[in-house]
Amino acid sequence: MDEKYTYALWGAAAGAAALAIVGFTWGGWMTNSAAQTMSRQAAHSATVQALLPICVANFQRAPDVDVQLAALKKIDYASQREKFVRDAKWAVITGSEPASGVVDACAEALNKL
């Protein structure tokens, strides 16, 4: 093979590698699986944000809201607060199980009241 073609091929290979590195590092390119993961996370976050006000409203409609809030504030651990909210079924929408993350976000929001 002629020497100039060898250099041209090596240059093209190096350029392609550099383009891929720059594109994936700084250019915002991503793989299909990374894009799917990002879209799942965005959908999950949007679901939690949409359902969180319903959970808080369900809590505020409870007949003994002051007692429940005092009991919730006495709980030290986030996992126990989440269990408290899950057992009270404030995060349940239309009889189904609460969406993943809604109970966590609701317990955190109620603890801040």
C-alpha positions in Angstrom: 0.0 0.0 0.0 1.2 3.5 -0.8 2.6 5.4 2.2 0.3 8.4 1.7 -2.8 6.1 1.9 -1.5 4.6 5.1 -1.1 8.0 6.7 -4.6 9.0 5.4 -6.2 5.9 6.9 -4.4 6.5 10.3 -5.5 10.1 10.2 -9.1 9.2 9.5 -9.1 6.6 12.3 -7.6 9.1 14.8 -10.0 11.8 13.7 -13.0 9.4 14.1 -11.8 8.4 17.6 -11.2 12.1 18.6 -14.7 13.0 17.2 -16.3 10.2 19.2 -14.5 11.2 22.4 -15.4 14.9 22.1 -18.9 14.1 21.0 -19.7 11.8 24.0 -17.7 13.8 26.5 -18.7 17.4 25.7 -21.0 17.3 22.7 -24.0 15.9 24.5 -24.2 12.7 22.6 -25.5 9.7 24.5 -26.2 6.0 23.8 -29.7 4.7 23.4 -29.7 3.0 26.8 -28.5 6.2 28.5 -31.3 8.2 26.9 -33.9 5.6 27.9 -32.6 5.7 31.5 -32.8 9.5 31.5 -36.3 9.5 30.2 -37.4 6.9 32.8 -36.0 9.0 35.6 -37.7 12.2 34.2 -41.0 10.3 33.9 -40.7 9.0 37.5 -39.9 12.5 38.8 -42.8 14.0 37.0 -45.2 11.3 38.4 -44.0 12.0 41.9 -44.4 15.7 41.5 -47.9 15.3 40.1 -49.1 13.0 42.8 -47.4 14.6 45.8 -50.1 17.3 46.2 -52.8 14.7 46.3 -51.0 12.9 49.1 -50.6 16.1 51.1 -54.3 16.9 50.5 -55.4 13.5 51.7 -53.4 14.0 54.8 -54.9 17.4 55.4 -58.4 16.0 55.1 -57.8 13.4 57.8 -60.1 13.9 60.8 -57.3 13.9 63.3 -54.7 15.8 61.3 -53.1 17.5 64.3 -52.6 14.2 66.1 -51.2 12.5 63.0 -48.8 15.4 62.3 -47.5 15.3 65.8 -47.0 11.6 65.6 -45.3 11.9 62.3 -42.9 14.6 63.6 -41.9 12.4 66.5 -40.5 9.8 64.1 -36.7 10.1 63.7 -36.1 7.9 60.7 -37.2 8.5 57.1 -38.0 4.8 56.5 -40.3 4.8 59.6 -42.0 8.1 58.3 -42.5 6.4 55.0 -44.1 3.4 56.6 -46.3 5.7 58.7 -47.6 7.4 55.5 -47.9 4.1 53.6 -49.9 2.6 56.5 -52.2 5.6 56.6 -52.8 5.3 52.9 -52.5 9.0 52.2 -50.5 8.3 49.1 -53.1 5.9 47.6 -54.8 7.2 44.6 -58.0 5.5 43.4 -57.5 2.3 45.4 -54.2 1.4 43.8 -50.8 1.0 45.4 -48.9 4.4 45.6 -46.4 5.0 42.8 -42.8 4.4 43.8 -41.3 7.5 45.3 -44.6 9.2 46.1 -44.7 7.8 49.6 -41.1 9.0 50.2 -41.7 12.5 48.9 -45.0 12.7 50.7 -43.4 11.7 54.1 -40.7 14.3 53.5 -43.2 17.0 52.6 -45.5 16.3 55.6 -42.5 16.3 57.9 -41.8 19.9 56.8 -45.3 21.1 57.6 
